[in-house]
């Protein structure tokens, strides 16, 4: 939690409820470097939260 308080980039990307789009997370070098993170396939695996 302490890092998030100081992370201006992520705080800027958050919506009103504090959520960050998965596309923002997927763009991180450490995440995209896995080579297995495919957003389009993720949508079929994760139920839509409303």
C-alpha distance matrix in Angstrom:
0.0 3.8 5.5 5.2 6.5 9.1 10.0 13.1 14.5 12.1 11.8 15.6 16.1 14.4 17.1 17.5 15.7 12.5 14.1 14.6 18.1 18.8 21.0 18.3 16.6 20.1 21.0 18.6 21.0 19.6 19.7 23.1 24.5 24.6 27.4 26.9 24.5 26.9 25.6 29.0 29.2 25.7 26.9 29.6 27.3 24.6 25.9 25.4 23.0 24.4
3.8 0.0 3.8 5.4 5.3 6.9 8.9 12.1 14.2 12.8 12.3 15.9 17.1 16.1 19.0 19.4 18.2 14.9 16.7 16.8 20.3 21.1 22.9 19.8 18.3 21.8 22.1 19.4 21.6 20.4 21.2 24.4 25.5 26.0 29.0 29.0 26.6 29.2 28.0 31.5 31.9 28.6 29.9 32.7 30.5 27.9 29.3 28.7 26.4 27.7
5.5 3.8 0.0 3.8 5.4 5.3 6.1 9.8 11.4 10.2 10.7 14.0 15.0 14.7 18.0 19.2 18.3 14.6 15.8 15.0 18.3 18.9 20.2 16.9 15.5 18.8 18.7 15.9 17.9 17.0 18.0 21.1 22.1 23.0 25.9 26.2 23.9 26.5 25.4 29.1 29.7 26.5 28.0 31.0 29.0 26.6 28.4 27.7 25.9 27.3
5.2 5.4 3.8 0.0 3.8 5.3 4.9 8.0 9.4 7.4 7.3 10.9 11.8 11.0 14.3 15.4 14.6 10.9 12.2 11.8 15.2 16.3 17.9 14.6 13.6 17.3 17.4 15.2 17.9 17.3 17.6 20.5 22.1 22.9 25.4 25.5 22.8 24.9 23.4 26.9 27.7 24.5 25.6 28.7 26.9 24.3 25.7 24.7 22.8 24.0
6.5 5.3 5.4 3.8 0.0 3.8 5.7 7.7 10.5 9.3 7.8 11.2 13.1 12.2 15.1 15.5 15.1 11.9 14.1 14.1 17.7 19.4 20.8 17.4 17.0 20.7 20.5 18.5 21.1 20.8 21.2 23.9 25.7 26.6 29.1 29.2 26.4 28.4 26.7 30.1 31.1 27.9 28.7 31.9 30.2 27.4 28.5 27.2 24.9 25.7
9.1 6.9 5.3 5.3 3.8 0.0 3.8 6.0 9.0 9.2 8.5 11.2 13.4 13.5 16.8 17.8 17.9 14.5 16.2 15.4 18.7 20.1 20.9 17.3 17.0 20.5 19.6 17.3 19.6 19.6 20.7 23.1 24.5 26.0 28.4 29.0 26.4 28.5 27.1 30.6 31.8 28.8 29.9 33.2 31.7 29.1 30.5 29.3 27.4 28.2
10.0 8.9 6.1 4.9 5.7 3.8 0.0 3.8 5.5 5.7 6.2 8.6 10.3 11.1 14.7 16.3 16.5 13.0 13.9 12.4 15.4 16.8 17.2 13.6 13.4 16.9 15.9 13.8 16.3 16.7 17.5 19.7 21.4 22.9 25.1 25.8 23.0 25.0 23.6 27.1 28.5 25.6 26.7 30.1 28.8 26.3 27.9 26.7 25.1 26.1
13.1 12.1 9.8 8.0 7.7 6.0 3.8 0.0 3.8 5.6 5.1 6.0 8.7 10.1 13.4 15.1 16.2 13.0 14.1 12.5 15.2 17.2 17.2 13.5 14.5 17.7 16.3 15.0 17.7 18.7 19.3 20.9 23.0 24.8 26.6 27.3 24.4 25.9 24.1 27.4 29.2 26.5 27.2 30.8 29.9 27.4 28.8 27.0 25.5 26.1
14.5 14.2 11.4 9.4 10.5 9.0 5.5 3.8 0.0 3.8 5.5 5.2 6.5 9.0 12.5 15.1 16.1 12.9 13.0 10.5 12.5 14.3 13.8 10.1 11.4 14.4 12.7 11.7 14.6 16.1 16.4 17.6 19.9 21.9 23.3 24.2 21.2 22.5 20.8 24.1 26.0 23.6 24.3 27.9 27.3 25.0 26.6 24.9 23.9 24.7
12.1 12.8 10.2 7.4 9.3 9.2 5.7 5.6 3.8 0.0 3.8 5.3 5.1 6.4 10.1 12.7 13.1 9.6 9.5 7.2 9.9 11.7 12.1 8.5 9.2 12.7 12.1 11.2 14.5 15.3 15.0 16.7 19.3 20.6 22.2 22.5 19.3 20.7 18.7 22.1 23.7 20.9 21.6 25.2 24.3 21.8 23.3 21.7 20.4 21.5
11.8 12.3 10.7 7.3 7.8 8.5 6.2 5.1 5.5 3.8 0.0 3.8 5.4 5.3 8.6 10.3 11.1 8.0 9.3 8.3 11.5 14.0 14.7 11.5 12.5 16.1 15.6 14.9 18.3 19.0 18.6 20.4 23.0 24.3 25.8 25.9 22.6 23.7 21.5 24.6 26.3 23.3 23.6 27.1 26.3 23.4 24.4 22.4 20.6 21.1
15.6 15.9 14.0 10.9 11.2 11.2 8.6 6.0 5.2 5.3 3.8 0.0 3.8 5.6 8.3 10.5 12.4 9.9 10.6 9.1 11.3 14.2 14.1 11.1 13.1 16.2 15.2 15.2 18.6 20.0 19.5 20.6 23.5 25.0 26.1 26.4 23.0 23.7 21.3 24.1 26.3 23.7 23.7 27.4 27.0 24.3 25.2 22.9 21.5 21.6
16.1 17.1 15.0 11.8 13.1 13.4 10.3 8.7 6.5 5.1 5.4 3.8 0.0 3.8 6.6 9.9 11.2 8.8 8.2 5.9 7.5 10.6 10.5 7.8 10.2 13.1 12.5 13.1 16.8 18.1 17.0 18.0 21.2 22.4 23.2 23.3 19.7 20.2 17.6 20.3 22.6 20.0 19.9 23.6 23.4 20.8 21.7 19.5 18.4 18.8
14.4 16.1 14.7 11.0 12.2 13.5 11.1 10.1 9.0 6.4 5.3 5.6 3.8 0.0 3.8 6.7 7.5 5.1 5.1 4.7 7.5 10.8 12.0 9.8 11.3 14.6 14.9 15.3 19.1 19.8 18.4 19.9 23.0 23.8 24.8 24.3 20.7 21.2 18.3 21.0 22.9 19.9 19.5 23.0 22.6 19.5 20.0 17.7 16.0 16.1
17.1 19.0 18.0 14.3 15.1 16.8 14.7 13.4 12.5 10.1 8.6 8.3 6.6 3.8 0.0 3.8 5.4 5.3 5.4 6.6 8.4 12.1 13.4 12.2 13.9 16.8 17.4 18.4 22.2 22.9 21.1 22.4 25.8 26.3 26.9 26.1 22.4 22.4 19.1 21.2 23.2 20.3 19.2 22.7 22.5 19.2 19.0 16.2 14.2 13.6
17.5 19.4 19.2 15.4 15.5 17.8 16.3 15.1 15.1 12.7 10.3 10.5 9.9 6.7 3.8 0.0 3.8 5.6 7.5 9.9 12.0 15.4 17.1 15.9 17.4 20.4 21.1 21.9 25.6 26.2 24.4 26.0 29.3 29.6 30.5 29.5 25.8 25.8 22.5 24.4 26.2 23.2 21.8 25.1 24.8 21.3 20.6 17.6 15.1 13.8
15.7 18.2 18.3 14.6 15.1 17.9 16.5 16.2 16.1 13.1 11.1 12.4 11.2 7.5 5.4 3.8 0.0 3.8 5.7 9.1 11.6 14.5 16.9 15.9 16.6 19.7 21.0 21.5 25.2 25.2 23.3 25.2 28.4 28.3 29.4 28.0 24.5 24.7 21.5 23.5 24.8 21.5 20.3 23.3 22.6 18.9 18.2 15.6 12.6 11.7
12.5 14.9 14.6 10.9 11.9 14.5 13.0 13.0 12.9 9.6 8.0 9.9 8.8 5.1 5.3 5.6 3.8 0.0 3.8 6.7 10.0 12.6 15.0 13.4 13.7 17.2 18.3 18.3 22.0 21.9 20.3 22.4 25.4 25.5 26.9 25.8 22.3 23.0 20.2 22.7 23.9 20.5 20.0 23.2 22.1 18.7 18.7 16.6 14.0 14.0
14.1 16.7 15.8 12.2 14.1 16.2 13.9 14.1 13.0 9.5 9.3 10.6 8.2 5.1 5.4 7.5 5.7 3.8 0.0 3.8 6.6 9.0 11.7 10.6 10.9 14.0 15.6 16.0 19.8 19.7 17.6 19.5 22.7 22.6 23.7 22.4 18.9 19.3 16.4 18.9 20.1 16.8 16.2 19.5 18.6 15.3 15.5 13.5 11.4 12.2
14.6 16.8 15.0 11.8 14.1 15.4 12.4 12.5 10.5 7.2 8.3 9.1 5.9 4.7 6.6 9.9 9.1 6.7 3.8 0.0 3.8 6.4 8.4 6.9 7.6 10.7 11.9 12.5 16.3 16.6 14.6 16.2 19.5 19.8 20.7 19.9 16.3 16.8 14.1 16.9 18.5 15.4 15.3 18.9 18.2 15.3 16.4 14.5 13.4 14.6
18.1 20.3 18.3 15.2 17.7 18.7 15.4 15.2 12.5 9.9 11.5 11.3 7.5 7.5 8.4 12.0 11.6 10.0 6.6 3.8 0.0 3.8 5.3 5.5 7.0 8.9 10.3 12.0 15.7 16.4 13.8 14.7 18.3 18.5 18.8 17.9 14.1 14.0 10.9 13.5 15.4 12.7 12.4 16.1 16.0 13.5 14.7 12.8 12.6 14.0
18.8 21.1 18.9 16.3 19.4 20.1 16.8 17.2 14.3 11.7 14.0 14.2 10.6 10.8 12.1 15.4 14.5 12.6 9.0 6.4 3.8 0.0 3.8 5.4 5.1 6.0 8.6 10.3 13.7 14.0 10.9 11.7 15.3 15.1 15.3 14.1 10.4 10.5 7.7 10.8 12.3 9.5 10.1 13.6 13.2 11.3 13.3 12.3 12.9 15.2
21.0 22.9 20.2 17.9 20.8 20.9 17.2 17.2 13.8 12.1 14.7 14.1 10.5 12.0 13.4 17.1 16.9 15.0 11.7 8.4 5.3 3.8 0.0 3.8 5.5 5.0 6.2 9.1 12.2 13.5 10.6 10.4 14.1 14.7 14.3 13.9 10.2 9.8 7.3 10.3 12.6 10.8 11.4 15.0 15.3 14.0 16.1 14.9 15.9 17.9
18.3 19.8 16.9 14.6 17.4 17.3 13.6 13.5 10.1 8.5 11.5 11.1 7.8 9.8 12.2 15.9 15.9 13.4 10.6 6.9 5.5 5.4 3.8 0.0 3.8 5.5 5.3 7.1 10.7 12.1 10.2 10.6 14.0 15.2 15.6 15.7 12.2 12.8 10.7 14.0 16.1 14.0 14.8 18.4 18.2 16.6 18.7 17.4 17.6 19.4
16.6 18.3 15.5 13.6 17.0 17.0 13.4 14.5 11.4 9.2 12.5 13.1 10.2 11.3 13.9 17.4 16.6 13.7 10.9 7.6 7.0 5.1 5.5 3.8 0.0 3.8 5.4 5.6 9.2 9.5 7.2 8.7 11.9 12.5 13.5 13.4 10.1 11.6 10.3 14.0 15.2 12.7 14.3 17.6 16.7 15.2 17.8 17.2 17.4 19.7
20.1 21.8 18.8 17.3 20.7 20.5 16.9 17.7 14.4 12.7 16.1 16.2 13.1 14.6 16.8 20.4 19.7 17.2 14.0 10.7 8.9 6.0 5.0 5.5 3.8 0.0 3.8 5.5 8.1 8.7 5.7 5.8 9.5 10.0 10.2 10.3 6.9 8.3 7.6 11.3 12.6 10.8 12.9 16.0 15.4 14.8 17.7 17.5 18.5 21.1
21.0 22.1 18.7 17.4 20.5 19.6 15.9 16.3 12.7 12.1 15.6 15.2 12.5 14.9 17.4 21.1 21.0 18.3 15.6 11.9 10.3 8.6 6.2 5.3 5.4 3.8 0.0 3.8 6.3 8.5 6.9 6.0 9.3 11.2 11.3 12.5 9.7 10.8 10.4 13.8 15.5 14.3 16.1 19.3 19.1 18.4 21.2 20.6 21.5 23.7
18.6 19.4 15.9 15.2 18.5 17.3 13.8 15.0 11.7 11.2 14.9 15.2 13.1 15.3 18.4 21.9 21.5 18.3 16.0 12.5 12.0 10.3 9.1 7.1 5.6 5.5 3.8 0.0 3.8 5.6 5.3 6.0 8.3 10.4 11.7 13.1 10.8 13.0 13.0 16.7 17.9 16.2 18.5 21.5 20.6 19.9 22.8 22.5 22.9 25.3
21.0 21.6 17.9 17.9 21.1 19.6 16.3 17.7 14.6 14.5 18.3 18.6 16.8 19.1 22.2 25.6 25.2 22.0 19.8 16.3 15.7 13.7 12.2 10.7 9.2 8.1 6.3 3.8 0.0 3.8 5.5 5.2 5.7 8.7 10.3 12.6 11.3 13.8 14.8 18.3 19.1 18.0 20.7 23.3 22.5 22.2 25.4 25.5 26.2 28.7
19.6 20.4 17.0 17.3 20.8 19.6 16.7 18.7 16.1 15.3 19.0 20.0 18.1 19.8 22.9 26.2 25.2 21.9 19.7 16.6 16.4 14.0 13.5 12.1 9.5 8.7 8.5 5.6 3.8 0.0 3.8 5.7 5.2 6.9 9.7 11.5 10.6 13.9 15.1 18.7 18.9 17.4 20.5 22.8 21.3 21.1 24.5 25.0 25.6 28.4
19.7 21.2 18.0 17.6 21.2 20.7 17.5 19.3 16.4 15.0 18.6 19.5 17.0 18.4 21.1 24.4 23.3 20.3 17.6 14.6 13.8 10.9 10.6 10.2 7.2 5.7 6.9 5.3 5.5 3.8 0.0 3.8 5.4 5.7 7.9 8.7 7.1 10.4 11.5 15.1 15.2 13.6 16.7 19.0 17.6 17.5 20.9 21.5 22.3 25.3
23.1 24.4 21.1 20.5 23.9 23.1 19.7 20.9 17.6 16.7 20.4 20.6 18.0 19.9 22.4 26.0 25.2 22.4 19.5 16.2 14.7 11.7 10.4 10.6 8.7 5.8 6.0 6.0 5.2 5.7 3.8 0.0 3.8 5.4 5.8 7.7 6.4 8.9 10.5 13.8 14.3 13.6 16.6 18.9 18.2 18.5 21.9 22.4 23.7 26.5
24.5 25.5 22.1 22.1 25.7 24.5 21.4 23.0 19.9 19.3 23.0 23.5 21.2 23.0 25.8 29.3 28.4 25.4 22.7 19.5 18.3 15.3 14.1 14.0 11.9 9.5 9.3 8.3 5.7 5.2 5.4 3.8 0.0 3.8 5.3 8.2 8.6 11.5 13.8 16.8 16.8 16.4 19.7 21.5 20.5 21.2 24.8 25.6 26.9 29.9
24.6 26.0 23.0 22.9 26.6 26.0 22.9 24.8 21.9 20.6 24.3 25.0 22.4 23.8 26.3 29.6 28.3 25.5 22.6 19.8 18.5 15.1 14.7 15.2 12.5 10.0 11.2 10.4 8.7 6.9 5.7 5.4 3.8 0.0 3.8 5.4 6.7 10.1 12.8 15.6 14.8 14.4 18.0 19.4 18.0 19.0 22.7 24.0 25.5 28.7
27.4 29.0 25.9 25.4 29.1 28.4 25.1 26.6 23.3 22.2 25.8 26.1 23.2 24.8 26.9 30.5 29.4 26.9 23.7 20.7 18.8 15.3 14.3 15.6 13.5 10.2 11.3 11.7 10.3 9.7 7.9 5.8 5.3 3.8 0.0 3.8 5.7 8.0 11.3 13.5 12.9 13.3 16.7 17.9 17.2 18.7 22.4 23.6 25.5 28.7
26.9 29.0 26.2 25.5 29.2 29.0 25.8 27.3 24.2 22.5 25.9 26.4 23.3 24.3 26.1 29.5 28.0 25.8 22.4 19.9 17.9 14.1 13.9 15.7 13.4 10.3 12.5 13.1 12.6 11.5 8.7 7.7 8.2 5.4 3.8 0.0 3.8 6.0 9.5 11.4 10.0 10.3 13.9 14.7 13.7 15.5 19.2 20.8 22.9 26.2
24.5 26.6 23.9 22.8 26.4 26.4 23.0 24.4 21.2 19.3 22.6 23.0 19.7 20.7 22.4 25.8 24.5 22.3 18.9 16.3 14.1 10.4 10.2 12.2 10.1 6.9 9.7 10.8 11.3 10.6 7.1 6.4 8.6 6.7 5.7 3.8 0.0 3.8 6.3 9.1 8.4 7.9 11.3 13.0 12.1 13.2 16.8 17.9 19.8 23.0
26.9 29.2 26.5 24.9 28.4 28.5 25.0 25.9 22.5 20.7 23.7 23.7 20.2 21.2 22.4 25.8 24.7 23.0 19.3 16.8 14.0 10.5 9.8 12.8 11.6 8.3 10.8 13.0 13.8 13.9 10.4 8.9 11.5 10.1 8.0 6.0 3.8 0.0 3.8 5.6 5.6 6.3 9.1 10.7 10.9 12.3 15.6 16.5 18.9 21.9
25.6 28.0 25.4 23.4 26.7 27.1 23.6 24.1 20.8 18.7 21.5 21.3 17.6 18.3 19.1 22.5 21.5 20.2 16.4 14.1 10.9 7.7 7.3 10.7 10.3 7.6 10.4 13.0 14.8 15.1 11.5 10.5 13.8 12.8 11.3 9.5 6.3 3.8 0.0 3.8 5.5 4.9 6.5 9.2 9.9 10.4 13.2 13.4 15.8 18.6
29.0 31.5 29.1 26.9 30.1 30.6 27.1 27.4 24.1 22.1 24.6 24.1 20.3 21.0 21.2 24.4 23.5 22.7 18.9 16.9 13.5 10.8 10.3 14.0 14.0 11.3 13.8 16.7 18.3 18.7 15.1 13.8 16.8 15.6 13.5 11.4 9.1 5.6 3.8 0.0 3.8 5.4 5.6 7.4 9.4 10.6 12.9 13.2 16.2 18.8
29.2 31.9 29.7 27.7 31.1 31.8 28.5 29.2 26.0 23.7 26.3 26.3 22.6 22.9 23.2 26.2 24.8 23.9 20.1 18.5 15.4 12.3 12.6 16.1 15.2 12.6 15.5 17.9 19.1 18.9 15.2 14.3 16.8 14.8 12.9 10.0 8.4 5.6 5.5 3.8 0.0 3.8 5.4 5.5 6.8 9.1 11.9 13.3 16.4 19.5
25.7 28.6 26.5 24.5 27.9 28.8 25.6 26.5 23.6 20.9 23.3 23.7 20.0 19.9 20.3 23.2 21.5 20.5 16.8 15.4 12.7 9.5 10.8 14.0 12.7 10.8 14.3 16.2 18.0 17.4 13.6 13.6 16.4 14.4 13.3 10.3 7.9 6.3 4.9 5.4 3.8 0.0 3.8 5.4 5.1 6.1 9.4 10.8 13.4 16.7
26.9 29.9 28.0 25.6 28.7 29.9 26.7 27.2 24.3 21.6 23.6 23.7 19.9 19.5 19.2 21.8 20.3 20.0 16.2 15.3 12.4 10.1 11.4 14.8 14.3 12.9 16.1 18.5 20.7 20.5 16.7 16.6 19.7 18.0 16.7 13.9 11.3 9.1 6.5 5.6 5.4 3.8 0.0 3.8 5.4 5.5 7.3 8.0 11.2 14.0
29.6 32.7 31.0 28.7 31.9 33.2 30.1 30.8 27.9 25.2 27.1 27.4 23.6 23.0 22.7 25.1 23.3 23.2 19.5 18.9 16.1 13.6 15.0 18.4 17.6 16.0 19.3 21.5 23.3 22.8 19.0 18.9 21.5 19.4 17.9 14.7 13.0 10.7 9.2 7.4 5.5 5.4 3.8 0.0 3.8 5.9 7.4 9.3 12.8 15.7
27.3 30.5 29.0 26.9 30.2 31.7 28.8 29.9 27.3 24.3 26.3 27.0 23.4 22.6 22.5 24.8 22.6 22.1 18.6 18.2 16.0 13.2 15.3 18.2 16.7 15.4 19.1 20.6 22.5 21.3 17.6 18.2 20.5 18.0 17.2 13.7 12.1 10.9 9.9 9.4 6.8 5.1 5.4 3.8 0.0 3.8 6.6 9.5 12.3 15.8
24.6 27.9 26.6 24.3 27.4 29.1 26.3 27.4 25.0 21.8 23.4 24.3 20.8 19.5 19.2 21.3 18.9 18.7 15.3 15.3 13.5 11.3 14.0 16.6 15.2 14.8 18.4 19.9 22.2 21.1 17.5 18.5 21.2 19.0 18.7 15.5 13.2 12.3 10.4 10.6 9.1 6.1 5.5 5.9 3.8 0.0 3.8 6.4 8.7 12.3
25.9 29.3 28.4 25.7 28.5 30.5 27.9 28.8 26.6 23.3 24.4 25.2 21.7 20.0 19.0 20.6 18.2 18.7 15.5 16.4 14.7 13.3 16.1 18.7 17.8 17.7 21.2 22.8 25.4 24.5 20.9 21.9 24.8 22.7 22.4 19.2 16.8 15.6 13.2 12.9 11.9 9.4 7.3 7.4 6.6 3.8 0.0 3.8 6.2 9.5
25.4 28.7 27.7 24.7 27.2 29.3 26.7 27.0 24.9 21.7 22.4 22.9 19.5 17.7 16.2 17.6 15.6 16.6 13.5 14.5 12.8 12.3 14.9 17.4 17.2 17.5 20.6 22.5 25.5 25.0 21.5 22.4 25.6 24.0 23.6 20.8 17.9 16.5 13.4 13.2 13.3 10.8 8.0 9.3 9.5 6.4 3.8 0.0 3.8 6.5
23.0 26.4 25.9 22.8 24.9 27.4 25.1 25.5 23.9 20.4 20.6 21.5 18.4 16.0 14.2 15.1 12.6 14.0 11.4 13.4 12.6 12.9 15.9 17.6 17.4 18.5 21.5 22.9 26.2 25.6 22.3 23.7 26.9 25.5 25.5 22.9 19.8 18.9 15.8 16.2 16.4 13.4 11.2 12.8 12.3 8.7 6.2 3.8 0.0 3.8
24.4 27.7 27.3 24.0 25.7 28.2 26.1 26.1 24.7 21.5 21.1 21.6 18.8 16.1 13.6 13.8 11.7 14.0 12.2 14.6 14.0 15.2 17.9 19.4 19.7 21.1 23.7 25.3 28.7 28.4 25.3 26.5 29.9 28.7 28.7 26.2 23.0 21.9 18.6 18.8 19.5 16.7 14.0 15.7 15.8 12.3 9.5 6.5 3.8 0.0
